[in-house]
């Protein structure tokens, strides 16, 4: 099953971060994403380019709706023609499979917005 087709799981006290091997395998399916460490916390980050602010804003709103539907929320920075999205699991302080699922869904939304 493709990452974008998976559902995010609800996290609890027994939830764990993705192992380095699992993260590397999932990242291989997300070639335009990179892992950035901010304040000791690994995050998936990607910048998306759009021709207009209106499309960038439409994408931002689409990502927000997808995030709400899955109960998993990113950092989104919207600028003219560019949107940067960062996914990480706040509760665990790093990367969980949910982040990779949402990154894959974010890629799919970008393709839809770009047409």
N, CA, C and O atoms as a printed pandas DataFrame, in Angstrom:
     atom_number atom_name residue_name chain_id  residue_number  x_coord  y_coord  z_coord
0              1         N          UNK        A               1    0.849   -1.177    0.000
1              2        CA          UNK        A               1    0.000    0.000    0.000
2              3         C          UNK        A               1    0.899    1.246    0.000
3              4         O          UNK        A               1    1.874    1.315    0.749
4              5         N          UNK        A               2    0.569    2.206   -0.828
5              6        CA          UNK        A               2    1.327    3.454   -0.896
6              7         C          UNK        A               2    1.102    4.271    0.374
7              8         O          UNK        A               2    0.021    4.234    0.961
8              9         N          UNK        A               3    2.118    5.000    0.787
9             10        CA          UNK        A               3    2.014    5.826    1.990
10            11         C          UNK        A               3    0.804    6.750    1.940
11            12         O          UNK        A               3    0.094    6.896    2.935
12            13         N          UNK        A               4    0.566    7.371    0.798
13            14        CA          UNK        A               4   -0.537    8.334    0.681
14            15         C          UNK        A               4   -1.905    7.687    0.881
15            16         O          UNK        A               4   -2.883    8.382    1.158
16            17         N          UNK        A               5   -1.984    6.365    0.745
17            18        CA          UNK        A               5   -3.250    5.652    0.915
18            19         C          UNK        A               5   -3.486    5.193    2.348
19            20         O          UNK        A               5   -4.572    4.723    2.685
20            21         N          UNK        A               6   -2.467    5.331    3.186
21            22        CA          UNK        A               6   -2.586    4.911    4.576
22            23         C          UNK        A               6   -3.267    5.991    5.408
23            24         O          UNK        A               6   -3.303    7.161    5.027
24            25         N          UNK        A               7   -3.802    5.579    6.546
25            26        CA          UNK        A               7   -4.411    6.499    7.508
26            27         C          UNK        A               7   -3.440    6.705    8.676
27            28         O          UNK        A               7   -2.725    5.781    9.064
28            29         N          UNK        A               8   -3.418    7.886    9.219
29            30        CA          UNK        A               8   -2.616    8.135   10.414
30            31         C          UNK        A               8   -3.236    7.365   11.581
31            32         O          UNK        A               8   -4.455    7.217   11.674
32            33         N          UNK        A               9   -2.369    6.884   12.461
33            34        CA          UNK        A               9   -2.847    6.166   13.638
34            35         C          UNK        A               9   -2.856    7.124   14.827
35            36         O          UNK        A               9   -2.073    8.073   14.887
36            37         N          UNK        A              10   -3.744    6.860   15.755
37            38        CA          UNK        A              10   -3.783    7.653   16.976
38            39         C          UNK        A              10   -2.600    7.256   17.848
39            40         O          UNK        A              10   -2.305    6.071   18.000
40            41         N          UNK        A              11   -1.934    8.231   18.412
41            42        CA          UNK        A              11   -0.760    7.967   19.228
42            43         C          UNK        A              11   -1.128    7.867   20.703
43            44         O          UNK        A              11   -2.111    8.449   21.161
44            45         N          UNK        A              12   -0.305    7.110   21.435
45            46        CA          UNK        A              12   -0.499    6.977   22.877
46            47         C          UNK        A              12    0.865    6.830   23.538
47            48         O          UNK        A              12    1.894    6.978   22.878
48            49         N          UNK        A              13    0.882    6.545   24.813
49            50        CA          UNK        A              13    2.135    6.465   25.569
50            51         C          UNK        A              13    3.056    5.344   25.068
51            52         O          UNK        A              13    4.260    5.387   25.319
52            53         N          UNK        A              14    2.523    4.363   24.380
53            54        CA          UNK        A              14    3.341    3.271   23.852
54            55         C          UNK        A              14    3.866    3.553   22.441
55            56         O          UNK        A              14    4.654    2.766   21.917
56            57         N          UNK        A              15    3.454    4.633   21.829
57            58        CA          UNK        A              15    3.887    4.977   20.470
58            59         C          UNK        A              15    5.378    5.310   20.468
59            60         O          UNK        A              15    5.912    5.857   21.433
60            61         N          UNK        A              16    6.030    4.971   19.370
61            62        CA          UNK        A              16    7.467    5.224   19.259
62            63         C          UNK        A              16    7.787    5.915   17.941
63            64         O          UNK        A              16    7.013    5.862   16.986
64            65         N          UNK        A              17    8.936    6.558   17.913
65            66        CA          UNK        A              17    9.421    7.182   16.686
66            67         C          UNK        A              17    9.796    6.111   15.676
67            68         O          UNK        A              17   10.051    4.962   16.038
68            69         N          UNK        A              18    9.828    6.493   14.418
69            70        CA          UNK        A              18   10.293    5.584   13.371
70            71         C          UNK        A              18   11.772    5.280   13.610
71            72         O          UNK        A              18   12.537    6.164   13.995
72            73         N          UNK        A              19   12.167    4.038   13.381
73            74        CA          UNK        A              19   13.587    3.704   13.475
74            75         C          UNK        A              19   14.323    4.362   12.320
75            76         O          UNK        A              19   13.698    4.766   11.340
76            77         N          UNK        A              20   15.620    4.472   12.418
77            78        CA          UNK        A              20   16.419    5.071   11.346
78            79         C          UNK        A              20   16.236    4.300   10.048
79            80         O          UNK        A              20   16.140    4.905    8.981
80            81         N          UNK        A              21   16.188    2.971   10.124
81            82        CA          UNK        A              21   16.003    2.154    8.915
82            83         C          UNK        A              21   14.623    2.358    8.308
83            84         O          UNK        A              21   14.491    2.488    7.091
84            85         N          UNK        A              22   13.591    2.387    9.154
85            86        CA          UNK        A              22   12.232    2.609    8.652
86            87         C          UNK        A              22   12.102    3.999    8.039
87            88         O          UNK        A              22   11.489    4.161    6.984
88            89         N          UNK        A              23   12.678    4.999    8.699
89            90        CA          UNK        A              23   12.614    6.367    8.179
90            91         C          UNK        A              23   13.310    6.459    6.829
91            92         O          UNK        A              23   12.794    7.095    5.910
92            93         N          UNK        A              24   14.466    5.837    6.700
93            94        CA          UNK        A              24   15.204    5.870    5.431
94            95         C          UNK        A              24   14.405    5.185    4.324
95            96         O          UNK        A              24   14.381    5.664    3.191
96            97         N          UNK        A              25   13.764    4.089    4.638
97            98        CA          UNK        A              25   12.970    3.374    3.630
98            99         C          UNK        A              25   11.777    4.216    3.184
99           100         O          UNK        A              25   11.478    4.281    1.991
100          101         N          UNK        A              26   11.096    4.858    4.129
101          102        CA          UNK        A              26    9.944    5.693    3.764
102          103         C          UNK        A              26   10.391    6.945    3.024
103          104         O          UNK        A              26    9.722    7.389    2.091
104          105         N          UNK        A              27   11.518    7.513    3.433
105          106        CA          UNK        A              27   12.035    8.709    2.767
106          107         C          UNK        A              27   12.405    8.407    1.319
107          108         O          UNK        A              27   12.330    9.292    0.466
108          109         N          UNK        A              28   12.798    7.185    1.035
109          110        CA          UNK        A              28   13.127    6.791   -0.338
110          111         C          UNK        A              28   11.909    6.930   -1.253
111          112         O          UNK        A              28   12.055    7.127   -2.459
112          113         N          UNK        A              29   10.707    6.826   -0.679
113          114        CA          UNK        A              29    9.466    6.998   -1.449
114          115         C          UNK        A              29    9.050    8.461   -1.558
115          116         O          UNK        A              29    8.057    8.784   -2.211
116          117         N          UNK        A              30    9.820    9.349   -0.911
117          118        CA          UNK        A              30    9.507   10.787   -0.887
118          119         C          UNK        A              30   10.759   11.566   -1.289
119          120         O          UNK        A              30   11.322   12.296   -0.473
120          121         N          UNK        A              31   11.196   11.415   -2.541
121          122        CA          UNK        A              31   12.512   11.931   -2.936
122          123         C          UNK        A              31   12.701   13.440   -2.826
123          124         O          UNK        A              31   13.838   13.904   -2.750
124          125         N          UNK        A              32   11.634   14.209   -2.815
125          126        CA          UNK        A              32   11.797   15.656   -2.751
126          127         C          UNK        A              32   11.734   16.204   -1.321
127          128         O          UNK        A              32   11.839   17.411   -1.105
128          129         N          UNK        A              33   11.565   15.319   -0.367
129          130        CA          UNK        A              33   11.539   15.702    1.043
130          131         C          UNK        A              33   12.914   15.489    1.633
131          132         O          UNK        A              33   13.666   14.623    1.186
132          133         N          UNK        A              34   13.239   16.281    2.638
133          134        CA          UNK        A              34   14.502   16.087    3.350
134          135         C          UNK        A              34   14.222   16.096    4.843
135          136         O          UNK        A              34   13.186   16.579    5.300
136          137         N          UNK        A              35   15.165   15.553    5.584
137          138        CA          UNK        A              35   15.065   15.574    7.041
138          139         C          UNK        A              35   15.934   16.719    7.541
139          140         O          UNK        A              35   17.125   16.793    7.239
140          141         N          UNK        A              36   15.322   17.603    8.304
141          142        CA          UNK        A              36   16.040   18.714    8.927
142          143         C          UNK        A              36   15.919   18.547   10.434
143          144         O          UNK        A              36   14.873   18.146   10.945
144          145         N          UNK        A              37   16.986   18.856   11.129
145          146        CA          UNK        A              37   16.958   18.776   12.585
146          147         C          UNK        A              37   16.880   20.189   13.135
147          148         O          UNK        A              37   17.771   21.009   12.915
148          149         N          UNK        A              38   15.810   20.453   13.847
149          150        CA          UNK        A              38   15.608   21.778   14.439
150          151         C          UNK        A              38   15.459   21.616   15.944
151          152         O          UNK        A              38   14.495   21.017   16.420
152          153         N          UNK        A              39   16.395   22.141   16.670
153          154        CA          UNK        A              39   16.334   22.038   18.126
154          155         C          UNK        A              39   16.383   20.612   18.627
155          156         O          UNK        A              39   15.792   20.288   19.657
156          157         N          UNK        A              40   17.093   19.751   17.895
157          158        CA          UNK        A              40   17.201   18.357   18.298
158          159         C          UNK        A              40   16.041   17.483   17.864
159          160         O          UNK        A              40   15.958   16.319   18.254
160          161         N          UNK        A              41   15.147   18.034   17.061
161          162        CA          UNK        A              41   13.966   17.293   16.604
162          163         C          UNK        A              41   14.019   17.144   15.086
163          164         O          UNK        A              41   14.074   18.134   14.357
164          165         N          UNK        A              42   14.003   15.893   14.619
165          166        CA          UNK        A              42   13.970   15.640   13.182
166          167         C          UNK        A              42   12.599   15.974   12.618
167          168         O          UNK        A              42   11.569   15.656   13.213
168          169         N          UNK        A              43   12.606   16.626   11.447
169          170        CA          UNK        A              43   11.377   17.017   10.765
170          171         C          UNK        A              43   11.521   16.731    9.278
171          172         O          UNK        A              43   12.611   16.849    8.719
172          173         N          UNK        A              44   10.430   16.358    8.647
173          174        CA          UNK        A              44   10.382   16.251    7.181
174          175         C          UNK        A              44   10.045   17.627    6.638
175          176         O          UNK        A              44    9.098   18.265    7.100
176          177         N          UNK        A              45   10.815   18.090    5.658
177          178        CA          UNK        A              45   10.621   19.442    5.124
178          179         C          UNK        A              45   10.667   19.404    3.601
179          180         O          UNK        A              45   11.486   18.712    2.996
180          181         N          UNK        A              46    9.766   20.164    3.009
181          182        CA          UNK        A              46    9.781   20.349    1.554
182          183         C          UNK        A              46    9.184   21.703    1.213
183          184         O          UNK        A              46    8.200   22.130    1.817
184          185         N          UNK        A              47    9.783   22.372    0.245
185          186        CA          UNK        A              47    9.247   23.621   -0.294
186          187         C          UNK        A              47    8.574   23.308   -1.623
187          188         O          UNK        A              47    9.137   22.612   -2.469
188          189         N          UNK        A              48    7.380   23.822   -1.796
189          190        CA          UNK        A              48    6.597   23.644   -3.021
190          191         C          UNK        A              48    6.504   24.990   -3.720
191          192         O          UNK        A              48    6.282   26.014   -3.074
192          193         N          UNK        A              49    6.670   24.995   -5.026
193          194        CA          UNK        A              49    6.588   26.235   -5.803
194          195         C          UNK        A              49    5.282   26.257   -6.605
195          196         O          UNK        A              49    4.841   25.247   -7.154
196          197         N          UNK        A              50    4.681   27.458   -6.647
197          198        CA          UNK        A              50    3.442   27.667   -7.398
198          199         C          UNK        A              50    3.562   28.947   -8.199
199          200         O          UNK        A              50    4.318   29.849   -7.837
200          201         N          UNK        A              51    2.816   29.024   -9.286
201          202        CA          UNK        A              51    2.903   30.180  -10.184
202          203         C          UNK        A              51    2.332   31.453   -9.576
203          204         O          UNK        A              51    2.754   32.556   -9.924
204          205         N          UNK        A              52    1.372   31.302   -8.668
205          206        CA          UNK        A              52    0.719   32.485   -8.100
206          207         C          UNK        A              52    0.517   32.306   -6.603
207          208         O          UNK        A              52    0.576   31.196   -6.073
208          209         N          UNK        A              53    0.278   33.428   -5.939
209          210        CA          UNK        A              53   -0.042   33.373   -4.521
210          211         C          UNK        A              53   -1.366   32.641   -4.308
211          212         O          UNK        A              53   -1.521   31.905   -3.334
212          213         N          UNK        A              54   -2.315   32.843   -5.213
213          214        CA          UNK        A              54   -3.620   32.194   -5.079
214          215         C          UNK        A              54   -3.480   30.672   -5.058
215          216         O          UNK        A              54   -4.143   30.003   -4.265
216          217         N          UNK        A              55   -2.633   30.124   -5.914
217          218        CA          UNK        A              55   -2.423   28.668   -5.917
218          219         C          UNK        A              55   -1.673   28.220   -4.666
219          220         O          UNK        A              55   -1.965   27.163   -4.106
220          221         N          UNK        A              56   -0.715   29.021   -4.235
221          222        CA          UNK        A              56    0.006   28.699   -2.995
222          223         C          UNK        A              56   -0.967   28.665   -1.817
223          224         O          UNK        A              56   -0.892   27.784   -0.960
224          225         N          UNK        A              57   -1.871   29.628   -1.788
225          226        CA          UNK        A              57   -2.853   29.688   -0.714
226          227         C          UNK        A              57   -3.849   28.526   -0.807
227          228         O          UNK        A              57   -4.230   27.957    0.216
228          229         N          UNK        A              58   -4.266   28.179   -2.007
229          230        CA          UNK        A              58   -5.169   27.034   -2.187
230          231         C          UNK        A              58   -4.505   25.750   -1.687
231          232         O          UNK        A              58   -5.147   24.916   -1.048
232          233         N          UNK        A              59   -3.223   25.603   -1.984
233          234        CA          UNK        A              59   -2.473   24.439   -1.521
234          235         C          UNK        A              59   -2.391   24.445    0.007
235          236         O          UNK        A              59   -2.608   23.418    0.650
236          237         N          UNK        A              60   -2.081   25.592    0.575
237          238        CA          UNK        A              60   -2.010   25.716    2.036
238          239         C          UNK        A              60   -3.319   25.272    2.671
239          240         O          UNK        A              60   -3.319   24.514    3.640
240          241         N          UNK        A              61   -4.424   25.742    2.128
241          242        CA          UNK        A              61   -5.734   25.379    2.666
242          243         C          UNK        A              61   -6.026   23.890    2.498
243          244         O          UNK        A              61   -6.612   23.268    3.384
244          245         N          UNK        A              62   -5.620   23.315    1.360
245          246        CA          UNK        A              62   -5.830   21.884    1.127
246          247         C          UNK        A              62   -5.023   21.045    2.114
247          248         O          UNK        A              62   -5.519   20.044    2.631
248          249         N          UNK        A              63   -3.786   21.449    2.373
249          250        CA          UNK        A              63   -2.963   20.730    3.356
250          251         C          UNK        A              63   -3.589   20.858    4.745
251          252         O          UNK        A              63   -3.618   19.892    5.507
252          253         N          UNK        A              64   -4.084   22.037    5.066
253          254        CA          UNK        A              64   -4.742   22.244    6.354
254          255         C          UNK        A              64   -5.963   21.352    6.530
255          256         O          UNK        A              64   -6.177   20.793    7.605
256          257         N          UNK        A              65   -6.760   21.219    5.480
257          258        CA          UNK        A              65   -7.937   20.356    5.545
258          259         C          UNK        A              65   -7.544   18.891    5.712
259          260         O          UNK        A              65   -8.165   18.162    6.485
260          261         N          UNK        A              66   -6.515   18.462    4.988
261          262        CA          UNK        A              66   -6.043   17.078    5.110
262          263         C          UNK        A              66   -5.498   16.821    6.514
263          264         O          UNK        A              66   -5.711   15.752    7.088
264          265         N          UNK        A              67   -4.805   17.799    7.049
265          266        CA          UNK        A              67   -4.254   17.675    8.398
266          267         C          UNK        A              67   -5.375   17.534    9.428
267          268         O          UNK        A              67   -5.310   16.681   10.313
268          269         N          UNK        A              68   -6.393   18.369    9.309
269          270        CA          UNK        A              68   -7.530   18.293   10.231
270          271         C          UNK        A              68   -8.210   16.933   10.145
271          272         O          UNK        A              68   -8.570   16.346   11.166
272          273         N          UNK        A              69   -8.384   16.435    8.928
273          274        CA          UNK        A              69   -9.059   15.151    8.728
274          275         C          UNK        A              69   -8.302   13.999    9.390
275          276         O          UNK        A              69   -8.916   13.041    9.858
276          277         N          UNK        A              70   -6.969   14.092    9.429
277          278        CA          UNK        A              70   -6.157   13.028   10.009
278          279         C          UNK        A              70   -5.756   13.315   11.465
279          280         O          UNK        A              70   -5.184   12.451   12.130
280          281         N          UNK        A              71   -6.049   14.509   11.954
281          282        CA          UNK        A              71   -5.673   14.860   13.314
282          283         C          UNK        A              71   -4.168   14.960   13.496
283          284         O          UNK        A              71   -3.639   14.664   14.567
284          285         N          UNK        A              72   -3.487   15.380   12.442
285          286        CA          UNK        A              72   -2.021   15.482   12.475
286          287         C          UNK        A              72   -1.652   16.760   11.725
287          288         O          UNK        A              72   -2.003   16.915   10.555
288          289         N          UNK        A              73   -0.949   17.673   12.386
289          290        CA          UNK        A              73   -0.811   19.033   11.870
290          291         C          UNK        A              73    0.634   19.439   11.634
291          292         O          UNK        A              73    1.499   19.175   12.469
292          293         N          UNK        A              74    0.902   20.083   10.495
293          294        CA          UNK        A              74    2.260   20.506   10.142
294          295         C          UNK        A              74    2.510   21.976   10.480
295          296         O          UNK        A              74    1.627   22.699   10.942
296          297         N          UNK        A              75    3.735   22.374   10.232
297          298        CA          UNK        A              75    4.056   23.805   10.142
298          299         C          UNK        A              75    3.957   24.127    8.660
299          300         O          UNK        A              75    4.508   23.411    7.824
300          301         N          UNK        A              76    3.252   25.207    8.336
301          302        CA          UNK        A              76    3.101   25.637    6.943
302          303         C          UNK        A              76    3.488   27.112    6.865
303          304         O          UNK        A              76    2.955   27.942    7.602
304          305         N          UNK        A              77    4.419   27.429    5.966
305          306        CA          UNK        A              77    4.811   28.807    5.726
306          307         C          UNK        A              77    4.435   29.130    4.279
307          308         O          UNK        A              77    4.970   28.535    3.343
308          309         N          UNK        A              78    3.517   30.071    4.108
309          310        CA          UNK        A              78    3.015   30.429    2.785
310          311         C          UNK        A              78    3.575   31.782    2.379
311          312         O          UNK        A              78    3.458   32.765    3.111
312          313         N          UNK        A              79    4.183   31.816    1.202
313          314        CA          UNK        A              79    4.749   33.037    0.633
314          315         C          UNK        A              79    4.273   33.135   -0.811
315          316         O          UNK        A              79    3.621   32.223   -1.320
316          317         N          UNK        A              80    4.598   34.234   -1.463
317          318        CA          UNK        A              80    4.231   34.354   -2.862
318          319         C          UNK        A              80    4.921   33.247   -3.660
319          320         O          UNK        A              80    6.149   33.200   -3.736
320          321         N          UNK        A              81    4.126   32.362   -4.252
321          322        CA          UNK        A              81    4.654   31.327   -5.123
322          323         C          UNK        A              81    5.389   30.192   -4.432
323          324         O          UNK        A              81    5.976   29.342   -5.102
324          325         N          UNK        A              82    5.370   30.161   -3.118
325          326        CA          UNK        A              82    6.123   29.124   -2.404
326          327         C          UNK        A              82    5.430   28.791   -1.083
327          328         O          UNK        A              82    4.983   29.673   -0.349
328          329         N          UNK        A              83    5.356   27.483   -0.805
329          330        CA          UNK        A              83    4.824   27.006    0.469
330          331         C          UNK        A              83    5.807   25.974    1.012
331          332         O          UNK        A              83    6.145   25.007    0.330
332          333         N          UNK        A              84    6.261   26.186    2.238
333          334        CA          UNK        A              84    7.152   25.228    2.881
334          335         C          UNK        A              84    6.358   24.487    3.944
335          336         O          UNK        A              84    5.722   25.098    4.803
336          337         N          UNK        A              85    6.404   23.155    3.874
337          338        CA          UNK        A              85    5.657   22.311    4.799
338          339         C          UNK        A              85    6.645   21.476    5.604
339          340         O          UNK        A              85    7.570   20.882    5.050
340          341         N          UNK        A              86    6.440   21.439    6.906
341          342        CA          UNK        A              86    7.268   20.626    7.806
342          343         C          UNK        A              86    6.362   19.712    8.619
343          344         O          UNK        A              86    5.414   20.160    9.264
344          345         N          UNK        A              87    6.674   18.427    8.573
345          346        CA          UNK        A              87    5.921   17.439    9.346
346          347         C          UNK        A              87    6.831   16.818   10.396
347          348         O          UNK        A              87    7.962   16.435   10.098
348          349         N          UNK        A              88    6.338   16.719   11.618
349          350        CA          UNK        A              88    6.966   15.927   12.666
350          351         C          UNK        A              88    5.906   15.664   13.714
351          352         O          UNK        A              88    4.867   16.324   13.746
352          353         N          UNK        A              89    6.172   14.711   14.556
353          354        CA          UNK        A              89    5.200   14.347   15.569
354          355         C          UNK        A              89    5.565   15.044   16.863
355          356         O          UNK        A              89    6.494   14.635   17.560
356          357         N          UNK        A              90    4.838   16.086   17.177
357          358        CA          UNK        A              90    5.094   16.904   18.362
358          359         C          UNK        A              90    5.076   16.056   19.631
359          360         O          UNK        A              90    5.939   16.203   20.497
360          361         N          UNK        A              91    4.102   15.181   19.733
361          362        CA          UNK        A              91    3.895   14.338   20.909
362          363         C          UNK        A              91    5.123   13.489   21.226
363          364         O          UNK        A              91    5.450   13.262   22.391
364          365         N          UNK        A              92    5.806   13.018   20.162
365          366        CA          UNK        A              92    6.968   12.142   20.353
366          367         C          UNK        A              92    8.296   12.875   20.185
367          368         O          UNK        A              92    9.345   12.346   20.552
368          369         N          UNK        A              93    8.259   14.070   19.641
369          370        CA          UNK        A              93    9.486   14.833   19.445
370          371         C          UNK        A              93   10.365   14.314   18.324
371          372         O          UNK        A              93   11.586   14.259   18.463
372          373         N          UNK        A              94    9.753   13.936   17.219
373          374        CA          UNK        A              94   10.525   13.445   16.075
374          375         C          UNK        A              94    9.615   12.877   15.000
375          376         O          UNK        A              94    8.456   13.273   14.870
376          377         N          UNK        A              95   10.160   11.942   14.231
377          378        CA          UNK        A              95    9.439   11.404   13.075
378          379         C          UNK        A              95    8.766   10.066   13.374
379          380         O          UNK        A              95    9.384    9.131   13.886
380          381         N          UNK        A              96    7.506   10.013   13.043
381          382        CA          UNK        A              96    6.669    8.815   13.182
382          383         C          UNK        A              96    6.144    8.491   11.782
383          384         O          UNK        A              96    6.172    9.346   10.897
384          385         N          UNK        A              97    5.677    7.293   11.584
385          386        CA          UNK        A              97    5.124    6.914   10.280
386          387         C          UNK        A              97    4.040    7.900    9.824
387          388         O          UNK        A              97    3.915    8.162    8.628
388          389         N          UNK        A              98    3.266    8.444   10.749
389          390        CA          UNK        A              98    2.231    9.423   10.393
390          391         C          UNK        A              98    2.804   10.589    9.594
391          392         O          UNK        A              98    2.146   11.091    8.683
392          393         N          UNK        A              99    4.019   11.028    9.920
393          394        CA          UNK        A              99    4.633   12.156    9.214
394          395         C          UNK        A              99    4.905   11.815    7.759
395          396         O          UNK        A              99    4.707   12.647    6.873
396          397         N          UNK        A             100    5.359   10.594    7.514
397          398        CA          UNK        A             100    5.648   10.159    6.144
398          399         C          UNK        A             100    4.354    9.979    5.350
399          400         O          UNK        A             100    4.301   10.282    4.158
400          401         N          UNK        A             101    3.318    9.486    6.018
401          402        CA          UNK        A             101    2.003    9.370    5.377
402          403         C          UNK        A             101    1.518   10.755    4.945
403          404         O          UNK        A             101    1.065   10.934    3.814
404          405         N          UNK        A             102    1.615   11.720    5.837
405          406        CA          UNK        A             102    1.129   13.059    5.518
406          407         C          UNK        A             102    2.013   13.754    4.486
407          408         O          UNK        A             102    1.511   14.551    3.692
408          409         N          UNK        A             103    3.302   13.476    4.477
409          410        CA          UNK        A             103    4.169   14.030    3.432
410          411         C          UNK        A             103    3.745   13.499    2.071
411          412         O          UNK        A             103    3.688   14.253    1.100
412          413         N          UNK        A             104    3.448   12.213    1.993
413          414        CA          UNK        A             104    2.993   11.629    0.726
414          415         C          UNK        A             104    1.659   12.235    0.298
415          416         O          UNK        A             104    1.454   12.505   -0.886
416          417         N          UNK        A             105    0.763   12.446    1.237
417          418        CA          UNK        A             105   -0.519   13.081    0.924
418          419         C          UNK        A             105   -0.320   14.528    0.486
419          420         O          UNK        A             105   -1.043   15.026   -0.378
420          421         N          UNK        A             106    0.656   15.199    1.082
421          422        CA          UNK        A             106    0.959   16.581    0.708
422          423         C          UNK        A             106    1.442   16.635   -0.734
423          424         O          UNK        A             106    1.046   17.524   -1.488
424          425         N          UNK        A             107    2.299   15.688   -1.126
425          426        CA          UNK        A             107    2.746   15.614   -2.522
426          427         C          UNK        A             107    1.559   15.446   -3.466
427          428         O          UNK        A             107    1.494   16.095   -4.510
428          429         N          UNK        A             108    0.624   14.578   -3.099
429          430        CA          UNK        A             108   -0.555   14.344   -3.939
430          431         C          UNK        A             108   -1.400   15.613   -4.060
431          432         O          UNK        A             108   -1.913   15.917   -5.137
432          433         N          UNK        A             109   -1.543   16.343   -2.972
433          434        CA          UNK        A             109   -2.303   17.596   -3.017
434          435         C          UNK        A             109   -1.627   18.621   -3.923
435          436         O          UNK        A             109   -2.304   19.345   -4.652
436          437         N          UNK        A             110   -0.303   18.686   -3.884
437          438        CA          UNK        A             110    0.413   19.617   -4.757
438          439         C          UNK        A             110    0.163   19.292   -6.219
439          440         O          UNK        A             110   -0.033   20.190   -7.038
440          441         N          UNK        A             111    0.170   18.004   -6.545
441          442        CA          UNK        A             111   -0.100   17.608   -7.939
442          443         C          UNK        A             111   -1.523   18.030   -8.351
443          444         O          UNK        A             111   -1.734   18.486   -9.475
444          445         N          UNK        A             112   -2.479   17.880   -7.454
445          446        CA          UNK        A             112   -3.861   18.281   -7.753
446          447         C          UNK        A             112   -3.977   19.779   -7.969
447          448         O          UNK        A             112   -4.625   20.217   -8.920
448          449         N          UNK        A             113   -3.366   20.565   -7.109
449          450        CA          UNK        A             113   -3.451   22.033   -7.201
450          451         C          UNK        A             113   -2.781   22.540   -8.469
451          452         O          UNK        A             113   -3.263   23.468   -9.118
452          453         N          UNK        A             114   -1.666   21.914   -8.808
453          454        CA          UNK        A             114   -0.932   22.342  -10.020
454          455         C          UNK        A             114   -1.672   21.955  -11.285
455          456         O          UNK        A             114   -1.487   22.568  -12.336
456          457         N          UNK        A             115   -2.524   20.921  -11.175
457          458        CA          UNK        A             115   -3.303   20.476  -12.321
458          459         C          UNK        A             115   -2.488   19.764  -13.275
459          460         O          UNK        A             115   -2.991   19.317  -14.306
